[in-house]
Amino acid sequence: MTAKDIKKEIRAAILQFGEYNFFDKGLYETMDTGKIKQALVAMDAAKCADTLEGVLKLDKKYGGRFVQGMLMELDDQEEEFWDGLMEREALADLY
């Protein structure tokens, strides 16, 4: 799953559930976070971090909210994987 794929998922969630629900209810109520998480954890930490940073760059309006929520989903991963994500300042700032 690429950053562009995730942006498409975000836009589909906004169209289906609305901006209010995306921000207020969160990712879990508006998106299939399990599918996205599974794709991200199948990557190594550097590729996952690149993908999340790509979402931030591609989607200025909704990307930050998505990445913030997804980091909450990913914080149960192995320490080495998690540390690889937190080495990226843009990601650490959102967590």
PDB file of N, CA, C and O in Angstrom, chain B, residues numbered from 101:
ATOM      1  N   MET B 101       0.856  -1.182   0.000  1.00  0.00           N
ATOM      2  CA  MET B 101       0.000   0.000   0.000  1.00  0.00           C
ATOM      3  C   MET B 101       0.895   1.236   0.000  1.00  0.00           C
ATOM      4  O   MET B 101       1.820   1.354   0.804  1.00  0.00           O
ATOM      5  N   THR B 102       0.607   2.133  -0.899  1.00  0.00           N
ATOM      6  CA  THR B 102       1.411   3.346  -1.035  1.00  0.00           C
ATOM      7  C   THR B 102       0.706   4.529  -0.370  1.00  0.00           C
ATOM      8  O   THR B 102      -0.451   4.436   0.039  1.00  0.00           O
ATOM      9  N   ALA B 103       1.423   5.624  -0.276  1.00  0.00           N
ATOM     10  CA  ALA B 103       0.827   6.850   0.257  1.00  0.00           C
ATOM     11  C   ALA B 103      -0.351   7.290  -0.616  1.00  0.00           C
ATOM     12  O   ALA B 103      -1.350   7.791  -0.100  1.00  0.00           O
ATOM     13  N   LYS B 104      -0.240   7.107  -1.922  1.00  0.00           N
ATOM     14  CA  LYS B 104      -1.349   7.462  -2.821  1.00  0.00           C
ATOM     15  C   LYS B 104      -2.564   6.581  -2.563  1.00  0.00           C
ATOM     16  O   LYS B 104      -3.698   7.060  -2.593  1.00  0.00           O
ATOM     17  N   ASP B 105      -2.334   5.302  -2.311  1.00  0.00           N
ATOM     18  CA  ASP B 105      -3.447   4.393  -1.986  1.00  0.00           C
ATOM     19  C   ASP B 105      -4.148   4.837  -0.706  1.00  0.00           C
ATOM     20  O   ASP B 105      -5.376   4.830  -0.620  1.00  0.00           O
ATOM     21  N   ILE B 106      -3.353   5.219   0.278  1.00  0.00           N
ATOM     22  CA  ILE B 106      -3.929   5.657   1.554  1.00  0.00           C
ATOM     23  C   ILE B 106      -4.698   6.955   1.367  1.00  0.00           C
ATOM     24  O   ILE B 106      -5.767   7.134   1.952  1.00  0.00           O
ATOM     25  N   LYS B 107      -4.166   7.857   0.560  1.00  0.00           N
ATOM     26  CA  LYS B 107      -4.890   9.103   0.298  1.00  0.00           C
ATOM     27  C   LYS B 107      -6.250   8.804  -0.326  1.00  0.00           C
ATOM     28  O   LYS B 107      -7.243   9.445   0.018  1.00  0.00           O
ATOM     29  N   LYS B 108      -6.302   7.843  -1.234  1.00  0.00           N
ATOM     30  CA  LYS B 108      -7.577   7.449  -1.841  1.00  0.00           C
ATOM     31  C   LYS B 108      -8.531   6.904  -0.780  1.00  0.00           C
ATOM     32  O   LYS B 108      -9.727   7.196  -0.809  1.00  0.00           O
ATOM     33  N   GLU B 109      -8.005   6.114   0.156  1.00  0.00           N
ATOM     34  CA  GLU B 109      -8.828   5.567   1.242  1.00  0.00           C
ATOM     35  C   GLU B 109      -9.372   6.697   2.124  1.00  0.00           C
ATOM     36  O   GLU B 109     -10.531   6.671   2.538  1.00  0.00           O
ATOM     37  N   ILE B 110      -8.527   7.678   2.400  1.00  0.00           N
ATOM     38  CA  ILE B 110      -8.957   8.824   3.210  1.00  0.00           C
ATOM     39  C   ILE B 110     -10.074   9.568   2.495  1.00  0.00           C
ATOM     40  O   ILE B 110     -11.098   9.885   3.100  1.00  0.00           O
ATOM     41  N   ARG B 111      -9.883   9.845   1.223  1.00  0.00           N
ATOM     42  CA  ARG B 111     -10.889  10.584   0.457  1.00  0.00           C
ATOM     43  C   ARG B 111     -12.202   9.803   0.372  1.00  0.00           C
ATOM     44  O   ARG B 111     -13.278  10.397   0.437  1.00  0.00           O
ATOM     45  N   ALA B 112     -12.124   8.493   0.229  1.00  0.00           N
ATOM     46  CA  ALA B 112     -13.346   7.669   0.199  1.00  0.00           C
ATOM     47  C   ALA B 112     -14.075   7.752   1.532  1.00  0.00           C
ATOM     48  O   ALA B 112     -15.304   7.820   1.565  1.00  0.00           O
ATOM     49  N   ALA B 113     -13.330   7.745   2.626  1.00  0.00           N
ATOM     50  CA  ALA B 113     -13.945   7.852   3.960  1.00  0.00           C
ATOM     51  C   ALA B 113     -14.619   9.209   4.137  1.00  0.00           C
ATOM     52  O   ALA B 113     -15.713   9.294   4.694  1.00  0.00           O
ATOM     53  N   ILE B 114     -13.972  10.261   3.666  1.00  0.00           N
ATOM     54  CA  ILE B 114     -14.555  11.604   3.762  1.00  0.00           C
ATOM     55  C   ILE B 114     -15.846  11.674   2.945  1.00  0.00           C
ATOM     56  O   ILE B 114     -16.845  12.226   3.406  1.00  0.00           O
ATOM     57  N   LEU B 115     -15.826  11.120   1.747  1.00  0.00           N
ATOM     58  CA  LEU B 115     -17.016  11.136   0.896  1.00  0.00           C
ATOM     59  C   LEU B 115     -18.165  10.338   1.513  1.00  0.00           C
ATOM     60  O   LEU B 115     -19.323  10.750   1.452  1.00  0.00           O
ATOM     61  N   GLN B 116     -17.832   9.201   2.102  1.00  0.00           N
ATOM     62  CA  GLN B 116     -18.880   8.340   2.654  1.00  0.00           C
ATOM     63  C   GLN B 116     -19.408   8.836   3.996  1.00  0.00           C
ATOM     64  O   GLN B 116     -20.618   8.828   4.223  1.00  0.00           O
ATOM     65  N   PHE B 117     -18.519   9.266   4.885  1.00  0.00           N
ATOM     66  CA  PHE B 117     -18.913   9.583   6.256  1.00  0.00           C
ATOM     67  C   PHE B 117     -18.879  11.066   6.594  1.00  0.00           C
ATOM     68  O   PHE B 117     -19.445  11.484   7.604  1.00  0.00           O
ATOM     69  N   GLY B 118     -18.224  11.860   5.765  1.00  0.00           N
ATOM     70  CA  GLY B 118     -18.134  13.287   6.001  1.00  0.00           C
ATOM     71  C   GLY B 118     -16.918  13.683   6.811  1.00  0.00           C
ATOM     72  O   GLY B 118     -16.352  12.892   7.565  1.00  0.00           O
ATOM     73  N   GLU B 119     -16.541  14.920   6.629  1.00  0.00           N
ATOM     74  CA  GLU B 119     -15.364  15.466   7.309  1.00  0.00           C
ATOM     75  C   GLU B 119     -15.539  15.469   8.825  1.00  0.00           C
ATOM     76  O   GLU B 119     -14.609  15.139   9.561  1.00  0.00           O
ATOM     77  N   TYR B 120     -16.722  15.839   9.288  1.00  0.00           N
ATOM     78  CA  TYR B 120     -16.963  15.890  10.734  1.00  0.00           C
ATOM     79  C   TYR B 120     -16.676  14.534  11.370  1.00  0.00           C
ATOM     80  O   TYR B 120     -15.946  14.459  12.359  1.00  0.00           O
ATOM     81  N   ASN B 121     -17.236  13.469  10.820  1.00  0.00           N
ATOM     82  CA  ASN B 121     -17.031  12.147  11.392  1.00  0.00           C
ATOM     83  C   ASN B 121     -15.580  11.708  11.312  1.00  0.00           C
ATOM     84  O   ASN B 121     -15.079  11.055  12.228  1.00  0.00           O
ATOM     85  N   PHE B 122     -14.903  12.056  10.238  1.00  0.00           N
ATOM     86  CA  PHE B 122     -13.496  11.687  10.102  1.00  0.00           C
ATOM     87  C   PHE B 122     -12.682  12.291  11.239  1.00  0.00           C
ATOM     88  O   PHE B 122     -11.835  11.617  11.826  1.00  0.00           O
ATOM     89  N   PHE B 123     -12.934  13.550  11.549  1.00  0.00           N
ATOM     90  CA  PHE B 123     -12.179  14.203  12.616  1.00  0.00           C
ATOM     91  C   PHE B 123     -12.721  13.879  14.001  1.00  0.00           C
ATOM     92  O   PHE B 123     -11.943  13.685  14.935  1.00  0.00           O
ATOM     93  N   ASP B 124     -14.022  13.819  14.148  1.00  0.00           N
ATOM     94  CA  ASP B 124     -14.622  13.629  15.471  1.00  0.00           C
ATOM     95  C   ASP B 124     -14.639  12.167  15.901  1.00  0.00           C
ATOM     96  O   ASP B 124     -14.220  11.851  17.015  1.00  0.00           O
ATOM     97  N   LYS B 125     -15.107  11.287  15.054  1.00  0.00           N
ATOM     98  CA  LYS B 125     -15.223   9.869  15.409  1.00  0.00           C
ATOM     99  C   LYS B 125     -13.900   9.141  15.274  1.00  0.00           C
ATOM    100  O   LYS B 125     -13.632   8.181  15.996  1.00  0.00           O
ATOM    101  N   GLY B 126     -13.086   9.596  14.358  1.00  0.00           N
ATOM    102  CA  GLY B 126     -11.776   8.988  14.187  1.00  0.00           C
ATOM    103  C   GLY B 126     -11.711   7.974  13.060  1.00  0.00           C
ATOM    104  O   GLY B 126     -12.709   7.666  12.409  1.00  0.00           O
ATOM    105  N   LEU B 127     -10.520   7.471  12.852  1.00  0.00           N
ATOM    106  CA  LEU B 127     -10.267   6.539  11.764  1.00  0.00           C
ATOM    107  C   LEU B 127     -11.061   5.256  11.907  1.00  0.00           C
ATOM    108  O   LEU B 127     -11.544   4.706  10.918  1.00  0.00           O
ATOM    109  N   TYR B 128     -11.196   4.782  13.126  1.00  0.00           N
ATOM    110  CA  TYR B 128     -11.792   3.474  13.383  1.00  0.00           C
ATOM    111  C   TYR B 128     -13.256   3.424  12.974  1.00  0.00           C
ATOM    112  O   TYR B 128     -13.773   2.355  12.647  1.00  0.00           O
ATOM    113  N   GLU B 129     -13.918   4.558  12.988  1.00  0.00           N
ATOM    114  CA  GLU B 129     -15.325   4.620  12.620  1.00  0.00           C
ATOM    115  C   GLU B 129     -15.530   4.890  11.131  1.00  0.00           C
ATOM    116  O   GLU B 129     -16.626   4.690  10.606  1.00  0.00           O
ATOM    117  N   THR B 130     -14.486   5.341  10.456  1.00  0.00           N
ATOM    118  CA  THR B 130     -14.662   5.776   9.066  1.00  0.00           C
ATOM    119  C   THR B 130     -13.799   5.022   8.052  1.00  0.00           C
ATOM    120  O   THR B 130     -14.000   5.168   6.847  1.00  0.00           O
ATOM    121  N   MET B 131     -12.854   4.227   8.518  1.00  0.00           N
ATOM    122  CA  MET B 131     -11.942   3.546   7.595  1.00  0.00           C
ATOM    123  C   MET B 131     -11.677   2.119   8.063  1.00  0.00           C
ATOM    124  O   MET B 131     -11.903   1.784   9.226  1.00  0.00           O
ATOM    125  N   ASP B 132     -11.196   1.284   7.148  1.00  0.00           N
ATOM    126  CA  ASP B 132     -10.766  -0.063   7.494  1.00  0.00           C
ATOM    127  C   ASP B 132      -9.303   0.018   7.938  1.00  0.00           C
ATOM    128  O   ASP B 132      -8.387  -0.267   7.166  1.00  0.00           O
ATOM    129  N   THR B 133      -9.109   0.409   9.188  1.00  0.00           N
ATOM    130  CA  THR B 133      -7.751   0.603   9.693  1.00  0.00           C
ATOM    131  C   THR B 133      -6.981  -0.705   9.786  1.00  0.00           C
ATOM    132  O   THR B 133      -5.756  -0.715   9.664  1.00  0.00           O
ATOM    133  N   GLY B 134      -7.684  -1.800   9.999  1.00  0.00           N
ATOM    134  CA  GLY B 134      -7.003  -3.092  10.093  1.00  0.00           C
ATOM    135  C   GLY B 134      -6.271  -3.454   8.817  1.00  0.00           C
ATOM    136  O   GLY B 134      -5.140  -3.938   8.858  1.00  0.00           O
ATOM    137  N   LYS B 135      -6.916  -3.220   7.678  1.00  0.00           N
ATOM    138  CA  LYS B 135      -6.310  -3.517   6.378  1.00  0.00           C
ATOM    139  C   LYS B 135      -5.069  -2.643   6.161  1.00  0.00           C
ATOM    140  O   LYS B 135      -4.038  -3.122   5.688  1.00  0.00           O
ATOM    141  N   ILE B 136      -5.180  -1.381   6.505  1.00  0.00           N
ATOM    142  CA  ILE B 136      -4.056  -0.458   6.305  1.00  0.00           C
ATOM    143  C   ILE B 136      -2.920  -0.801   7.261  1.00  0.00           C
ATOM    144  O   ILE B 136      -1.755  -0.823   6.863  1.00  0.00           O
ATOM    145  N   LYS B 137      -3.255  -1.067   8.517  1.00  0.00           N
ATOM    146  CA  LYS B 137      -2.220  -1.435   9.497  1.00  0.00           C
ATOM    147  C   LYS B 137      -1.482  -2.692   9.050  1.00  0.00           C
ATOM    148  O   LYS B 137      -0.255  -2.755   9.125  1.00  0.00           O
ATOM    149  N   GLN B 138      -2.220  -3.681   8.591  1.00  0.00           N
ATOM    150  CA  GLN B 138      -1.612  -4.924   8.135  1.00  0.00           C
ATOM    151  C   GLN B 138      -0.612  -4.664   7.009  1.00  0.00           C
ATOM    152  O   GLN B 138       0.474  -5.244   6.991  1.00  0.00           O
ATOM    153  N   ALA B 139      -0.977  -3.802   6.083  1.00  0.00           N
ATOM    154  CA  ALA B 139      -0.074  -3.466   4.977  1.00  0.00           C
ATOM    155  C   ALA B 139       1.162  -2.729   5.485  1.00  0.00           C
ATOM    156  O   ALA B 139       2.270  -2.981   5.011  1.00  0.00           O
ATOM    157  N   LEU B 140       0.983  -1.828   6.440  1.00  0.00           N
ATOM    158  CA  LEU B 140       2.111  -1.045   6.960  1.00  0.00           C
ATOM    159  C   LEU B 140       3.077  -1.906   7.768  1.00  0.00           C
ATOM    160  O   LEU B 140       4.290  -1.746   7.636  1.00  0.00           O
ATOM    161  N   VAL B 141       2.575  -2.808   8.594  1.00  0.00           N
ATOM    162  CA  VAL B 141       3.474  -3.626   9.418  1.00  0.00           C
ATOM    163  C   VAL B 141       4.170  -4.708   8.592  1.00  0.00           C
ATOM    164  O   VAL B 141       5.157  -5.289   9.042  1.00  0.00           O
ATOM    165  N   ALA B 142       3.663  -4.982   7.390  1.00  0.00           N
ATOM    166  CA  ALA B 142       4.347  -5.928   6.501  1.00  0.00           C
ATOM    167  C   ALA B 142       5.610  -5.307   5.905  1.00  0.00           C
ATOM    168  O   ALA B 142       6.477  -6.011   5.388  1.00  0.00           O
ATOM    169  N   MET B 143       5.701  -3.983   5.986  1.00  0.00           N
ATOM    170  CA  MET B 143       6.878  -3.258   5.492  1.00  0.00           C
ATOM    171  C   MET B 143       7.932  -3.222   6.598  1.00  0.00           C
ATOM    172  O   MET B 143       7.636  -3.491   7.762  1.00  0.00           O
ATOM    173  N   ASP B 144       9.167  -2.885   6.214  1.00  0.00           N
ATOM    174  CA  ASP B 144      10.137  -2.606   7.274  1.00  0.00           C
ATOM    175  C   ASP B 144       9.852  -1.192   7.793  1.00  0.00           C
ATOM    176  O   ASP B 144       9.105  -0.435   7.174  1.00  0.00           O
ATOM    177  N   ALA B 145      10.442  -0.854   8.912  1.00  0.00           N
ATOM    178  CA  ALA B 145      10.141   0.417   9.580  1.00  0.00           C
ATOM    179  C   ALA B 145      10.430   1.623   8.690  1.00  0.00           C
ATOM    180  O   ALA B 145       9.662   2.584   8.681  1.00  0.00           O
ATOM    181  N   ALA B 146      11.521   1.579   7.949  1.00  0.00           N
ATOM    182  CA  ALA B 146      11.883   2.716   7.090  1.00  0.00           C
ATOM    183  C   ALA B 146      10.847   2.915   5.991  1.00  0.00           C
ATOM    184  O   ALA B 146      10.458   4.049   5.709  1.00  0.00           O
ATOM    185  N   LYS B 147      10.399   1.840   5.372  1.00  0.00           N
ATOM    186  CA  LYS B 147       9.396   1.943   4.304  1.00  0.00           C
ATOM    187  C   LYS B 147       8.057   2.404   4.866  1.00  0.00           C
ATOM    188  O   LYS B 147       7.366   3.211   4.245  1.00  0.00           O
ATOM    189  N   CYS B 148       7.693   1.899   6.029  1.00  0.00           N
ATOM    190  CA  CYS B 148       6.457   2.331   6.689  1.00  0.00           C
ATOM    191  C   CYS B 148       6.522   3.825   7.002  1.00  0.00           C
ATOM    192  O   CYS B 148       5.567   4.560   6.752  1.00  0.00           O
ATOM    193  N   ALA B 149       7.652   4.269   7.549  1.00  0.00           N
ATOM    194  CA  ALA B 149       7.824   5.685   7.865  1.00  0.00           C
ATOM    195  C   ALA B 149       7.764   6.538   6.595  1.00  0.00           C
ATOM    196  O   ALA B 149       7.154   7.607   6.590  1.00  0.00           O
ATOM    197  N   ASP B 150       8.393   6.063   5.528  1.00  0.00           N
ATOM    198  CA  ASP B 150       8.339   6.785   4.253  1.00  0.00           C
ATOM    199  C   ASP B 150       6.897   6.913   3.770  1.00  0.00           C
ATOM    200  O   ASP B 150       6.489   7.967   3.281  1.00  0.00           O
ATOM    201  N   THR B 151       6.137   5.842   3.911  1.00  0.00           N
ATOM    202  CA  THR B 151       4.745   5.842   3.468  1.00  0.00           C
ATOM    203  C   THR B 151       3.920   6.830   4.283  1.00  0.00           C
ATOM    204  O   THR B 151       3.151   7.612   3.722  1.00  0.00           O
ATOM    205  N   LEU B 152       4.077   6.798   5.597  1.00  0.00           N
ATOM    206  CA  LEU B 152       3.324   7.727   6.448  1.00  0.00           C
ATOM    207  C   LEU B 152       3.711   9.177   6.170  1.00  0.00           C
ATOM    208  O   LEU B 152       2.850  10.056   6.122  1.00  0.00           O
ATOM    209  N   GLU B 153       5.004   9.424   5.986  1.00  0.00           N
ATOM    210  CA  GLU B 153       5.435  10.780   5.643  1.00  0.00           C
ATOM    211  C   GLU B 153       4.893  11.184   4.270  1.00  0.00           C
ATOM    212  O   GLU B 153       4.575  12.352   4.045  1.00  0.00           O
ATOM    213  N   GLY B 154       4.788  10.224   3.361  1.00  0.00           N
ATOM    214  CA  GLY B 154       4.211  10.494   2.054  1.00  0.00           C
ATOM    215  C   GLY B 154       2.754  10.918   2.159  1.00  0.00           C
ATOM    216  O   GLY B 154       2.304  11.795   1.422  1.00  0.00           O
ATOM    217  N   VAL B 155       2.011  10.293   3.078  1.00  0.00           N
ATOM    218  CA  VAL B 155       0.621  10.682   3.300  1.00  0.00           C
ATOM    219  C   VAL B 155       0.561  12.128   3.782  1.00  0.00           C
ATOM    220  O   VAL B 155      -0.295  12.896   3.345  1.00  0.00           O
ATOM    221  N   LEU B 156       1.465  12.495   4.679  1.00  0.00           N
ATOM    222  CA  LEU B 156       1.498  13.878   5.177  1.00  0.00           C
ATOM    223  C   LEU B 156       1.751  14.863   4.043  1.00  0.00           C
ATOM    224  O   LEU B 156       1.152  15.938   4.008  1.00  0.00           O
ATOM    225  N   LYS B 157       2.627  14.507   3.123  1.00  0.00           N
ATOM    226  CA  LYS B 157       2.957  15.396   2.015  1.00  0.00           C
ATOM    227  C   LYS B 157       1.845  15.469   0.973  1.00  0.00           C
ATOM    228  O   LYS B 157       1.582  16.533   0.413  1.00  0.00           O
ATOM    229  N   LEU B 158       1.195  14.339   0.715  1.00  0.00           N
ATOM    230  CA  LEU B 158       0.160  14.289  -0.320  1.00  0.00           C
ATOM    231  C   LEU B 158      -1.171  14.881   0.118  1.00  0.00           C
ATOM    232  O   LEU B 158      -1.930  15.401  -0.700  1.00  0.00           O
ATOM    233  N   ASP B 159      -1.445  14.797   1.404  1.00  0.00           N
ATOM    234  CA  ASP B 159      -2.765  15.218   1.886  1.00  0.00           C
ATOM    235  C   ASP B 159      -2.599  16.157   3.081  1.00  0.00           C
ATOM    236  O   ASP B 159      -2.625  15.739   4.238  1.00  0.00           O
ATOM    237  N   LYS B 160      -2.431  17.421   2.761  1.00  0.00           N
ATOM    238  CA  LYS B 160      -2.189  18.435   3.800  1.00  0.00           C
ATOM    239  C   LYS B 160      -3.375  18.590   4.752  1.00  0.00           C
ATOM    240  O   LYS B 160      -3.180  18.871   5.934  1.00  0.00           O
ATOM    241  N   LYS B 161      -4.581  18.412   4.262  1.00  0.00           N
ATOM    242  CA  LYS B 161      -5.766  18.656   5.087  1.00  0.00           C
ATOM    243  C   LYS B 161      -6.086  17.496   6.027  1.00  0.00           C
ATOM    244  O   LYS B 161      -6.386  17.714   7.201  1.00  0.00           O
ATOM    245  N   TYR B 162      -6.024  16.269   5.521  1.00  0.00           N
ATOM    246  CA  TYR B 162      -6.446  15.112   6.315  1.00  0.00           C
ATOM    247  C   TYR B 162      -5.303  14.181   6.708  1.00  0.00           C
ATOM    248  O   TYR B 162      -5.470  13.332   7.583  1.00  0.00           O
ATOM    249  N   GLY B 163      -4.156  14.332   6.075  1.00  0.00           N
ATOM    250  CA  GLY B 163      -3.037  13.418   6.306  1.00  0.00           C
ATOM    251  C   GLY B 163      -2.559  13.367   7.739  1.00  0.00           C
ATOM    252  O   GLY B 163      -2.262  12.293   8.262  1.00  0.00           O
ATOM    253  N   GLY B 164      -2.483  14.528   8.381  1.00  0.00           N
ATOM    254  CA  GLY B 164      -2.013  14.563   9.770  1.00  0.00           C
ATOM    255  C   GLY B 164      -2.927  13.792  10.703  1.00  0.00           C
ATOM    256  O   GLY B 164      -2.459  13.066  11.580  1.00  0.00           O
ATOM    257  N   ARG B 165      -4.222  13.947  10.515  1.00  0.00           N
ATOM    258  CA  ARG B 165      -5.184  13.217  11.356  1.00  0.00           C
ATOM    259  C   ARG B 165      -5.073  11.720  11.125  1.00  0.00           C
ATOM    260  O   ARG B 165      -5.139  10.932  12.068  1.00  0.00           O
ATOM    261  N   PHE B 166      -4.902  11.330   9.862  1.00  0.00           N
ATOM    262  CA  PHE B 166      -4.746   9.916   9.553  1.00  0.00           C
ATOM    263  C   PHE B 166      -3.480   9.360  10.201  1.00  0.00           C
ATOM    264  O   PHE B 166      -3.528   8.336  10.883  1.00  0.00           O
ATOM    265  N   VAL B 167      -2.356  10.028   9.989  1.00  0.00           N
ATOM    266  CA  VAL B 167      -1.077   9.535  10.512  1.00  0.00           C
ATOM    267  C   VAL B 167      -1.116   9.472  12.033  1.00  0.00           C
ATOM    268  O   VAL B 167      -0.626   8.508  12.622  1.00  0.00           O
ATOM    269  N   GLN B 168      -1.680  10.466  12.664  1.00  0.00           N
ATOM    270  CA  GLN B 168      -1.787  10.463  14.122  1.00  0.00           C
ATOM    271  C   GLN B 168      -2.564   9.234  14.606  1.00  0.00           C
ATOM    272  O   GLN B 168      -2.130   8.542  15.526  1.00  0.00           O
ATOM    273  N   GLY B 169      -3.695   8.975  13.991  1.00  0.00           N
ATOM    274  CA  GLY B 169      -4.489   7.815  14.365  1.00  0.00           C
ATOM    275  C   GLY B 169      -3.793   6.498  14.072  1.00  0.00           C
ATOM    276  O   GLY B 169      -3.871   5.559  14.863  1.00  0.00           O
ATOM    277  N   MET B 170      -3.115   6.429  12.942  1.00  0.00           N
ATOM    278  CA  MET B 170      -2.422   5.193  12.588  1.00  0.00           C
ATOM    279  C   MET B 170      -1.238   4.937  13.511  1.00  0.00           C
ATOM    280  O   MET B 170      -0.947   3.783  13.827  1.00  0.00           O
ATOM    281  N   LEU B 171      -0.556   5.977  13.946  1.00  0.00           N
ATOM    282  CA  LEU B 171       0.530   5.784  14.913  1.00  0.00           C
ATOM    283  C   LEU B 171       0.000   5.190  16.207  1.00  0.00           C
ATOM    284  O   LEU B 171       0.677   4.375  16.833  1.00  0.00           O
ATOM    285  N   MET B 172      -1.188   5.581  16.613  1.00  0.00           N
ATOM    286  CA  MET B 172      -1.795   4.992  17.812  1.00  0.00           C
ATOM    287  C   MET B 172      -2.034   3.497  17.599  1.00  0.00           C
ATOM    288  O   MET B 172      -1.895   2.697  18.525  1.00  0.00           O
ATOM    289  N   GLU B 173      -2.394   3.131  16.367  1.00  0.00           N
ATOM    290  CA  GLU B 173      -2.596   1.722  16.020  1.00  0.00           C
ATOM    291  C   GLU B 173      -1.272   0.954  15.996  1.00  0.00           C
ATOM    292  O   GLU B 173      -1.228  -0.228  16.337  1.00  0.00           O
ATOM    293  N   LEU B 174      -0.211   1.625  15.595  1.00  0.00           N
ATOM    294  CA  LEU B 174       1.079   0.954  15.410  1.00  0.00           C
ATOM    295  C   LEU B 174       1.936   0.905  16.660  1.00  0.00           C
ATOM    296  O   LEU B 174       2.994   0.275  16.650  1.00  0.00           O
ATOM    297  N   ASP B 175       1.510   1.553  17.738  1.00  0.00           N
ATOM    298  CA  ASP B 175       2.389   1.615  18.912  1.00  0.00           C
ATOM    299  C   ASP B 175       2.518   0.297  19.666  1.00  0.00           C
ATOM    300  O   ASP B 175       3.226   0.227  20.671  1.00  0.00           O
ATOM    301  N   ASP B 176       1.846  -0.745  19.197  1.00  0.00           N
ATOM    302  CA  ASP B 176       1.988  -2.065  19.822  1.00  0.00           C
ATOM    303  C   ASP B 176       2.986  -2.958  19.078  1.00  0.00           C
ATOM    304  O   ASP B 176       3.121  -4.141  19.390  1.00  0.00           O
ATOM    305  N   GLN B 177       3.671  -2.392  18.111  1.00  0.00           N
ATOM    306  CA  GLN B 177       4.631  -3.171  17.321  1.00  0.00           C
ATOM    307  C   GLN B 177       5.941  -3.376  18.093  1.00  0.00           C
ATOM    308  O   GLN B 177       6.179  -2.758  19.130  1.00  0.00           O
ATOM    309  N   GLU B 178       6.768  -4.254  17.556  1.00  0.00           N
ATOM    310  CA  GLU B 178       8.074  -4.533  18.156  1.00  0.00           C
ATOM    311  C   GLU B 178       8.846  -3.233  18.347  1.00  0.00           C
ATOM    312  O   GLU B 178       8.701  -2.294  17.565  1.00  0.00           O
ATOM    313  N   GLU B 179       9.653  -3.188  19.376  1.00  0.00           N
ATOM    314  CA  GLU B 179      10.383  -1.974  19.733  1.00  0.00           C
ATOM    315  C   GLU B 179      11.252  -1.451  18.589  1.00  0.00           C
ATOM    316  O   GLU B 179      11.307  -0.244  18.350  1.00  0.00           O
ATOM    317  N   GLU B 180      11.917  -2.340  17.897  1.00  0.00           N
ATOM    318  CA  GLU B 180      12.796  -1.920  16.799  1.00  0.00           C
ATOM    319  C   GLU B 180      11.988  -1.229  15.691  1.00  0.00           C
ATOM    320  O   GLU B 180      12.417  -0.211  15.148  1.00  0.00           O
ATOM    321  N   PHE B 181      10.831  -1.785  15.364  1.00  0.00           N
ATOM    322  CA  PHE B 181       9.956  -1.196  14.350  1.00  0.00           C
ATOM    323  C   PHE B 181       9.474   0.173  14.821  1.00  0.00           C
ATOM    324  O   PHE B 181       9.555   1.157  14.085  1.00  0.00           O
ATOM    325  N   TRP B 182       8.978   0.226  16.042  1.00  0.00           N
ATOM    326  CA  TRP B 182       8.448   1.474  16.600  1.00  0.00           C
ATOM    327  C   TRP B 182       9.528   2.553  16.662  1.00  0.00           C
ATOM    328  O   TRP B 182       9.288   3.704  16.300  1.00  0.00           O
ATOM    329  N   ASP B 183      10.706   2.173  17.120  1.00  0.00           N
ATOM    330  CA  ASP B 183      11.809   3.137  17.199  1.00  0.00           C
ATOM    331  C   ASP B 183      12.162   3.681  15.817  1.00  0.00           C
ATOM    332  O   ASP B 183      12.511   4.853  15.675  1.00  0.00           O
ATOM    333  N   GLY B 184      12.068   2.819  14.797  1.00  0.00           N
ATOM    334  CA  GLY B 184      12.325   3.268  13.426  1.00  0.00           C
ATOM    335  C   GLY B 184      11.337   4.334  12.978  1.00  0.00           C
ATOM    336  O   GLY B 184      11.696   5.245  12.233  1.00  0.00           O
ATOM    337  N   LEU B 185      10.099   4.221  13.430  1.00  0.00           N
ATOM    338  CA  LEU B 185       9.107   5.247  13.111  1.00  0.00           C
ATOM    339  C   LEU B 185       9.388   6.533  13.874  1.00  0.00           C
ATOM    340  O   LEU B 185       9.318   7.626  13.313  1.00  0.00           O
ATOM    341  N   MET B 186       9.701   6.397  15.136  1.00  0.00           N
ATOM    342  CA  MET B 186       9.882   7.573  15.998  1.00  0.00           C
ATOM    343  C   MET B 186      11.171   8.330  15.716  1.00  0.00           C
ATOM    344  O   MET B 186      11.356   9.442  16.211  1.00  0.00           O
ATOM    345  N   GLU B 187      12.066   7.738  14.924  1.00  0.00           N
ATOM    346  CA  GLU B 187      13.268   8.462  14.497  1.00  0.00           C
ATOM    347  C   GLU B 187      12.922   9.592  13.536  1.00  0.00           C
ATOM    348  O   GLU B 187      13.704  10.525  13.357  1.00  0.00           O
ATOM    349  N   ARG B 188      11.754   9.503  12.924  1.00  0.00           N
ATOM    350  CA  ARG B 188      11.311  10.529  11.979  1.00  0.00           C
ATOM    351  C   ARG B 188      10.601  11.641  12.745  1.00  0.00           C
ATOM    352  O   ARG B 188       9.564  11.417  13.369  1.00  0.00           O
ATOM    353  N   GLU B 189      11.163  12.813  12.689  1.00  0.00           N
ATOM    354  CA  GLU B 189      10.629  13.947  13.462  1.00  0.00           C
ATOM    355  C   GLU B 189       9.161  14.239  13.152  1.00  0.00           C
ATOM    356  O   GLU B 189       8.377  14.513  14.061  1.00  0.00           O
ATOM    357  N   ALA B 190       8.793  14.180  11.887  1.00  0.00           N
ATOM    358  CA  ALA B 190       7.410  14.472  11.512  1.00  0.00           C
ATOM    359  C   ALA B 190       6.436  13.491  12.151  1.00  0.00           C
ATOM    360  O   ALA B 190       5.326  13.872  12.523  1.00  0.00           O
ATOM    361  N   LEU B 191       6.844  12.231  12.281  1.00  0.00           N
ATOM    362  CA  LEU B 191       5.989  11.224  12.890  1.00  0.00           C
ATOM    363  C   LEU B 191       5.983  11.357  14.411  1.00  0.00           C
ATOM    364  O   LEU B 191       4.931  11.280  15.045  1.00  0.00           O
ATOM    365  N   ALA B 192       7.153  11.555  14.983  1.00  0.00           N
ATOM    366  CA  ALA B 192       7.246  11.703  16.436  1.00  0.00           C
ATOM    367  C   ALA B 192       6.440  12.895  16.923  1.00  0.00           C
ATOM    368  O   ALA B 192       5.830  12.834  17.990  1.00  0.00           O
ATOM    369  N   ASP B 193       6.428  13.970  16.163  1.00  0.00           N
ATOM    370  CA  ASP B 193       5.667  15.166  16.535  1.00  0.00           C
ATOM    371  C   ASP B 193       4.168  14.895  16.580  1.00  0.00           C
ATOM    372  O   ASP B 193       3.451  15.515  17.365  1.00  0.00           O
ATOM    373  N   LEU B 194       3.691  13.979  15.749  1.00  0.00           N
ATOM    374  CA  LEU B 194       2.259  13.673  15.725  1.00  0.00           C
ATOM    375  C   LEU B 194       1.844  12.670  16.807  1.00  0.00           C
ATOM    376  O   LEU B 194       0.667  12.565  17.150  1.00  0.00           O
ATOM    377  N   TYR B 195       2.818  11.944  17.334  1.00  0.00           N
ATOM    378  CA  TYR B 195       2.502  10.965  18.369  1.00  0.00           C
ATOM    379  C   TYR B 195       2.471  11.650  19.723  1.00  0.00           C
ATOM    380  O   TYR B 195       2.222  11.000  20.739  1.00  0.00           O
TER     381      TYR B 195
END
